[in-house]
Amino acid sequence: MAAWDLTFLGTGSAYPSPHRGASCMVLRHDLGCWVFDCGEGSQIQLMRSSIRPGRVTKIFITHLHGDHVYGLPGLLCTLSASLSEDSAPLEVYGPLGLRQFVRVALNLARSQLCYPYVVHELCHNVNPADHDGLSNWNPDPSATGQPHPKELPGRNIQRNPAGFWEICREGPLYVRAATLKHRIASFGYVITEDTLPGKLQVDKLKSLGVPPGPLYAKLKRGESIQFPQGTMISPAEVVGPGRPGRKVVLLGDTCDNEDIAPLCEEADVIVHEATNENAHEQQCRENGHSTPAMAAAFCHRMKASQLILTHFSQRYRRPNEETGHNGEEVTVDRLVLDAQNTLSRLGDTASAINVSAADDFKVYQISAKK
């Protein structure tokens, strides 16, 4: 497959601001564009980006806090300008309760979609104690509501014996999920690519007298070729060993990643929230969030190649953009430095894990392993 890229449409926490949109990112690959989270205003951010709305085929929601899901009804309506009745159903995945949320929002607004959609829910045990501190609030996530005219029946995805949710497979891509510790049910998604074919050994082919062209392509596809004189050449003779496919880890809000850790080892990219700097760790943990040090320690343990920090408190500005409280500069550079310092203390060299801070409309290339 060609290079993938990851585009951030919103990198702020709690609410959109003039500086940062609410959480939303798009993984673009040969099979289409997959949206992860959809905070308020995500459809506007999408229209301002290089992403073609008509290529959106799947939407994944990590959890049902507003800064990750309030933009979903608006995005679904906006996509009507790019999709049609003949389009393949748009697939939406997320926690228990997402189907009801979409139904109520679209039905109350009498929203008319031009394409079919389906919502698949990740079923999980609802803990009555998880109420974001609102002791008298106990929503019923099993309530269904009336299906929208364009809604198709969705799956209720159960946790497998290993403790993960097997979300979907499309072509060579496999998506799994696991729970994260937060104030409400939160998930992380792991996108894994199948093993890639090895490289064609061109020098060896030339020595065997195989001319470049269609025969090379057949060998690359795993087919044997035969010369007119009867000589057979199999792919095993001229194709190198397979290469590991890409692995991308996209985490929702979390203060503990233990459940998803077995899926994340040796990831090419881990996108991890870093709501506040290290000095605010106690407050972060109390609110179910992470600091750069927590994100860095997890990536170090997973032996990841790249850490992208996101979901910043709105107090953190872009570099050289503004000053913070009392004239003190408070930028995301501080968060990157916090993560890098943590990695140094853990024994990583400066280049072992590449650390960066996401920004709205920033695009990261994710190339196949060589």
C-alpha positions as CSV (number, residue, x, y, z in Angstrom):
1,M,0.0,0.0,0.0
2,A,1.1,3.6,-0.5
3,A,2.0,5.9,2.3
4,W,-0.6,6.6,4.9
5,D,-1.1,10.0,6.5
6,L,-2.7,11.2,9.7
7,T,-4.3,14.6,9.6
8,F,-5.3,16.4,12.8
9,L,-8.5,18.5,12.5
10,G,-8.8,19.3,16.2
11,T,-6.3,19.0,19.0
12,G,-7.8,20.9,21.9
13,S,-9.6,19.5,25.0
14,A,-13.0,20.4,26.5
15,Y,-14.3,22.7,23.8
16,P,-13.2,24.3,20.5
17,S,-11.5,27.7,20.7
18,P,-10.1,30.3,18.3
19,H,-6.7,28.5,18.7
20,R,-7.7,24.8,18.5
21,G,-10.6,22.7,17.3
22,A,-12.1,20.0,19.5
23,S,-10.8,16.4,19.1
24,C,-10.8,15.0,15.6
25,M,-8.2,13.3,13.3
26,V,-8.3,11.5,10.0
27,L,-6.3,8.4,8.9
28,R,-6.0,8.5,5.1
29,H,-5.0,5.3,3.2
30,D,-5.7,3.5,0.0
31,L,-9.1,2.3,1.2
32,G,-10.4,5.7,2.1
33,C,-10.4,8.2,5.0
34,W,-11.3,7.0,8.5
35,V,-12.3,9.7,11.0
36,F,-11.4,9.3,14.7
37,D,-13.5,11.4,17.1
38,C,-15.7,14.2,16.1
39,G,-15.8,17.2,18.5
40,E,-17.9,20.3,17.8
41,G,-17.1,22.0,14.5
42,S,-15.3,19.0,13.0
43,Q,-17.2,19.3,9.8
44,I,-15.9,22.9,9.3
45,Q,-12.4,21.7,10.0
46,L,-12.8,18.9,7.5
47,M,-13.9,21.3,4.8
48,R,-10.9,23.5,5.5
49,S,-8.5,20.6,5.2
50,S,-7.2,18.6,2.2
51,I,-9.4,15.6,3.1
52,R,-12.1,14.9,0.4
53,P,-15.4,14.3,2.3
54,G,-16.5,11.8,-0.3
55,R,-13.7,9.5,0.7
56,V,-14.8,9.2,4.3
57,T,-16.0,5.6,4.8
58,K,-15.7,5.0,8.6
59,I,-16.0,7.0,11.8
60,F,-14.6,5.8,15.1
61,I,-15.6,7.4,18.4
62,T,-13.5,6.8,21.5
63,H,-16.0,8.0,24.1
64,L,-19.2,10.0,24.5
65,H,-17.9,13.2,26.1
66,G,-19.0,16.2,24.1
67,D,-15.6,17.3,22.9
68,H,-15.3,14.0,21.1
69,V,-18.8,13.4,19.7
70,Y,-20.9,16.6,19.6
71,G,-19.8,17.3,16.0
72,L,-20.9,13.9,14.7
73,P,-24.5,14.8,13.8
74,G,-23.3,17.9,11.9
75,L,-20.6,15.9,10.1
76,L,-23.2,13.2,9.1
77,C,-25.4,15.9,7.6
78,T,-22.5,17.7,5.8
79,L,-21.4,14.4,4.2
80,S,-24.8,14.4,2.4
81,A,-23.2,16.8,-0.1
82,S,-20.6,14.2,-1.0
83,L,-22.3,10.8,-0.6
84,S,-25.4,9.4,-2.3
85,E,-28.1,6.8,-2.0
86,D,-25.8,4.5,-4.0
87,S,-22.8,5.0,-1.7
88,A,-21.7,2.1,0.5
89,P,-23.1,2.5,4.0
90,L,-21.0,4.9,6.1
91,E,-19.9,2.8,9.2
92,V,-19.8,4.4,12.6
93,Y,-18.2,2.7,15.6
94,G,-18.3,3.7,19.3
95,P,-19.3,2.9,22.8
96,L,-22.7,1.7,23.9
97,G,-25.1,4.6,23.7
98,L,-23.7,6.1,20.4
99,R,-26.6,4.6,18.3
100,Q,-29.2,6.3,20.5
101,F,-27.2,9.6,20.4
102,V,-27.2,9.7,16.6
103,R,-30.8,8.7,16.3
104,V,-32.1,11.3,18.7
105,A,-30.0,14.1,17.2
106,L,-30.9,13.3,13.6
107,N,-34.6,12.6,14.3
108,L,-35.3,15.6,16.5
109,A,-33.8,17.8,13.8
110,R,-35.6,16.0,11.0
111,S,-32.3,15.6,9.3
112,Q,-32.5,14.2,5.8
113,L,-29.4,12.2,4.8
114,C,-28.8,11.2,1.2
115,Y,-26.9,8.0,2.0
116,P,-27.2,4.9,4.3
117,Y,-25.3,4.6,7.5
118,V,-24.9,2.1,10.3
119,V,-23.8,2.4,13.9
120,H,-21.9,-0.5,15.5
121,E,-21.6,-0.4,19.3
122,L,-18.8,-1.7,21.5
123,C,-20.7,-3.4,24.3
124,H,-19.3,-3.0,27.7
125,N,-20.4,-3.3,31.3
126,V,-21.9,0.0,32.5
127,N,-20.6,0.9,36.0
128,P,-23.4,2.8,37.8
129,A,-20.7,4.6,39.8
130,D,-19.4,6.3,36.6
131,H,-21.3,9.5,36.5
132,D,-18.7,12.2,36.1
133,G,-19.3,13.1,39.7
134,L,-23.0,13.7,39.2
135,S,-24.4,11.3,41.8
136,N,-28.0,11.5,40.7
137,W,-27.4,11.1,37.0
138,N,-27.7,7.6,35.6
139,P,-28.4,7.6,31.9
140,D,-29.8,4.5,30.2
141,P,-27.4,3.6,27.4
142,S,-29.6,0.7,26.3
143,A,-32.5,2.9,25.2
144,T,-32.8,2.6,21.4
145,G,-35.1,5.3,20.1
146,Q,-36.7,5.3,16.6
147,P,-34.2,4.4,13.8
148,H,-33.5,7.1,11.3
149,P,-34.9,6.3,7.8
150,K,-31.3,5.9,6.5
151,E,-30.0,3.8,9.4
152,L,-29.2,0.2,8.7
153,P,-29.0,-2.5,11.4
154,G,-25.7,-2.4,13.2
155,R,-23.7,-4.9,15.2
156,N,-23.3,-5.1,18.9
157,I,-19.6,-6.0,19.3
158,Q,-18.7,-8.0,22.3
159,R,-15.4,-8.2,24.0
160,N,-13.4,-11.4,23.0
161,P,-11.9,-13.8,25.6
162,A,-8.6,-11.9,25.4
163,G,-10.3,-8.7,26.5
164,F,-10.4,-6.8,23.2
165,W,-13.0,-5.8,20.7
166,E,-12.4,-7.0,17.2
167,I,-13.9,-4.1,15.3
168,C,-13.5,-4.7,11.6
169,R,-11.2,-6.0,8.8
170,E,-11.0,-4.2,5.5
171,G,-8.5,-5.5,3.0
172,P,-5.1,-5.7,4.7
173,L,-6.2,-3.6,7.6
174,Y,-7.4,-4.9,11.0
175,V,-8.9,-2.7,13.7
176,R,-9.1,-3.7,17.3
177,A,-10.0,-1.7,20.4
178,A,-9.6,-1.9,24.2
179,T,-10.8,0.1,27.2
180,L,-8.9,3.0,28.7
181,K,-9.4,4.3,32.2
182,H,-11.3,7.6,32.1
183,R,-14.4,9.1,33.8
184,I,-16.7,7.3,31.4
185,A,-16.2,4.3,29.1
186,S,-13.3,5.2,26.8
187,F,-11.6,3.2,24.1
188,G,-8.4,3.2,22.1
189,Y,-8.2,1.9,18.6
190,V,-5.3,0.0,17.1
191,I,-5.0,-0.2,13.3
192,T,-2.7,-3.0,12.1
193,E,-1.6,-3.7,8.5
194,D,-1.0,-7.3,7.3
195,T,2.6,-8.4,6.7
196,L,3.9,-6.6,3.5
197,P,5.4,-8.6,0.7
198,G,9.2,-8.7,0.5
199,K,11.2,-6.7,-2.0
200,L,11.9,-8.1,-5.4
201,Q,15.6,-9.0,-5.8
202,V,16.2,-7.3,-9.1
203,D,19.8,-8.2,-9.4
204,K,19.0,-11.8,-9.1
205,L,16.2,-11.6,-11.6
206,K,18.6,-10.0,-14.1
207,S,21.2,-12.7,-13.6
208,L,18.5,-15.3,-14.3
209,G,17.6,-13.5,-17.5
210,V,14.2,-12.2,-16.5
211,P,13.4,-9.0,-18.3
212,P,11.7,-6.1,-16.4
213,G,7.9,-5.8,-17.0
214,P,4.9,-8.0,-16.5
215,L,6.9,-11.0,-15.2
216,Y,8.2,-8.9,-12.3
217,A,4.7,-7.9,-11.5
218,K,3.6,-11.6,-11.5
219,L,6.4,-12.6,-9.1
220,K,5.5,-9.7,-6.8
221,R,1.9,-10.9,-6.7
222,G,3.2,-14.3,-5.5
223,E,2.8,-16.1,-8.9
224,S,5.5,-18.3,-10.4
225,I,6.6,-17.7,-13.9
226,Q,7.8,-20.1,-16.7
227,F,10.3,-19.5,-19.5
228,P,9.6,-20.8,-22.9
229,Q,12.2,-23.5,-22.4
230,G,10.3,-24.7,-19.4
231,T,12.3,-23.2,-16.5
232,M,10.2,-22.2,-13.6
233,I,11.0,-19.4,-11.2
234,S,9.0,-19.2,-7.9
235,P,8.5,-16.0,-5.8
236,A,10.4,-17.7,-3.0
237,E,13.6,-17.7,-5.1
238,V,13.6,-13.9,-6.0
239,V,11.5,-12.2,-3.4
240,G,12.9,-11.2,0.0
241,P,11.2,-11.9,3.4
242,G,8.0,-10.2,4.2
243,R,8.1,-6.9,6.2
244,P,5.9,-6.1,9.2
245,G,2.9,-4.0,8.3
246,R,2.2,-0.6,9.9
247,K,0.7,-0.3,13.4
248,V,-1.1,3.0,14.4
249,V,-2.4,3.5,17.9
250,L,-5.1,6.2,18.5
251,L,-6.0,6.6,22.1
252,G,-9.0,8.4,23.6
253,D,-9.0,10.2,26.9
254,T,-7.1,8.1,29.5
255,C,-5.1,8.1,32.7
256,D,-4.3,4.4,32.5
257,N,-3.6,2.3,29.3
258,E,-3.0,-1.1,30.9
259,D,-5.8,-2.8,29.1
260,I,-4.8,-1.8,25.6
261,A,-1.0,-2.3,26.2
262,P,-0.8,-5.8,24.7
263,L,-2.0,-4.4,21.4
264,C,0.4,-1.5,21.2
265,E,3.8,-3.1,21.3
266,E,6.3,-1.8,18.7
267,A,3.7,0.6,17.2
268,D,4.9,2.9,14.4
269,V,2.8,5.8,15.9
270,I,1.0,6.3,19.2
271,V,-1.3,9.3,19.5
272,H,-1.7,10.0,23.1
273,E,-3.5,12.8,25.0
274,A,-1.4,15.2,27.1
275,T,-4.0,17.5,28.6
276,N,-1.7,19.3,31.0
277,E,2.0,19.6,31.7
278,N,3.8,17.3,34.2
279,A,3.4,19.7,37.1
280,H,-0.4,19.1,36.9
281,E,-0.2,15.3,37.1
282,Q,-2.4,14.9,40.2
283,Q,-5.1,17.0,38.7
284,C,-4.8,15.1,35.4
285,R,-5.2,11.8,37.1
286,E,-8.2,13.0,39.1
287,N,-9.9,14.0,35.9
288,G,-9.0,10.9,34.0
289,H,-6.4,12.5,31.8
290,S,-2.6,12.3,31.2
291,T,0.5,14.4,31.2
292,P,3.4,14.2,28.6
293,A,5.4,12.1,31.1
294,M,2.6,9.5,31.4
295,A,2.3,9.4,27.6
296,A,6.1,9.1,27.2
297,A,6.4,6.4,29.7
298,F,3.8,4.3,27.9
299,C,5.5,4.8,24.6
300,H,8.8,3.8,26.1
301,R,7.3,0.6,27.5
302,M,5.6,-0.2,24.1
303,K,8.9,0.5,22.2
304,A,7.0,2.8,19.8
305,S,8.7,4.7,17.1
306,Q,6.8,8.0,17.3
307,L,4.7,9.7,20.0
308,I,2.3,12.4,18.9
309,L,0.8,14.4,21.8
310,T,-2.7,15.9,21.4
311,H,-5.9,16.9,23.4
312,F,-4.2,20.0,25.0
313,S,-5.9,22.2,27.5
314,Q,-6.8,25.5,25.8
315,R,-4.3,27.3,28.0
316,Y,-1.5,25.9,25.8
317,R,-0.9,28.0,22.7
318,R,1.0,27.4,19.5
319,P,4.7,28.3,19.7
320,N,5.2,32.1,19.5
321,E,1.5,32.7,19.3
322,E,0.5,34.2,22.6
323,T,1.5,34.5,26.2
324,G,-0.3,32.7,29.0
325,H,-1.3,33.9,32.4
326,N,0.5,36.9,33.8
327,G,2.5,37.2,30.6
328,E,4.1,33.8,31.1
329,E,4.6,31.8,27.9
330,V,2.6,28.6,28.0
331,T,3.0,26.8,24.7
332,V,2.9,23.2,23.6
333,D,6.7,23.3,23.4
334,R,6.7,22.8,27.2
335,L,4.7,19.6,26.8
336,V,7.0,18.2,24.2
337,L,10.0,19.0,26.4
338,D,8.3,17.3,29.4
339,A,7.9,14.1,27.3
340,Q,11.5,14.3,26.0
341,N,12.9,14.8,29.5
342,T,10.9,11.8,30.7
343,L,12.3,9.6,27.9
344,S,15.8,10.7,28.7
345,R,15.4,9.7,32.3
346,L,14.1,6.3,31.1
347,G,17.2,5.8,29.1
348,D,16.0,6.7,25.6
349,T,18.3,8.7,23.4
350,A,16.9,11.9,21.8
351,S,16.2,10.0,18.6
352,A,14.8,6.7,20.0
353,I,11.2,8.0,20.1
354,N,10.3,10.9,17.9
355,V,8.0,13.3,20.0
356,S,5.9,16.0,18.6
357,A,2.8,18.1,19.4
358,A,-0.1,17.9,17.0
359,D,-1.6,21.0,15.7
360,D,-4.8,21.6,13.8
361,F,-4.3,20.7,10.1
362,K,-0.9,19.2,10.7
363,V,-0.3,16.1,8.6
364,Y,2.0,13.2,9.5
365,Q,3.2,10.7,6.9
366,I,3.2,7.0,8.0
367,S,5.4,5.2,5.6
368,A,5.7,1.4,5.2
369,K,8.7,-0.3,6.8
370,K,11.7,-0.8,4.5
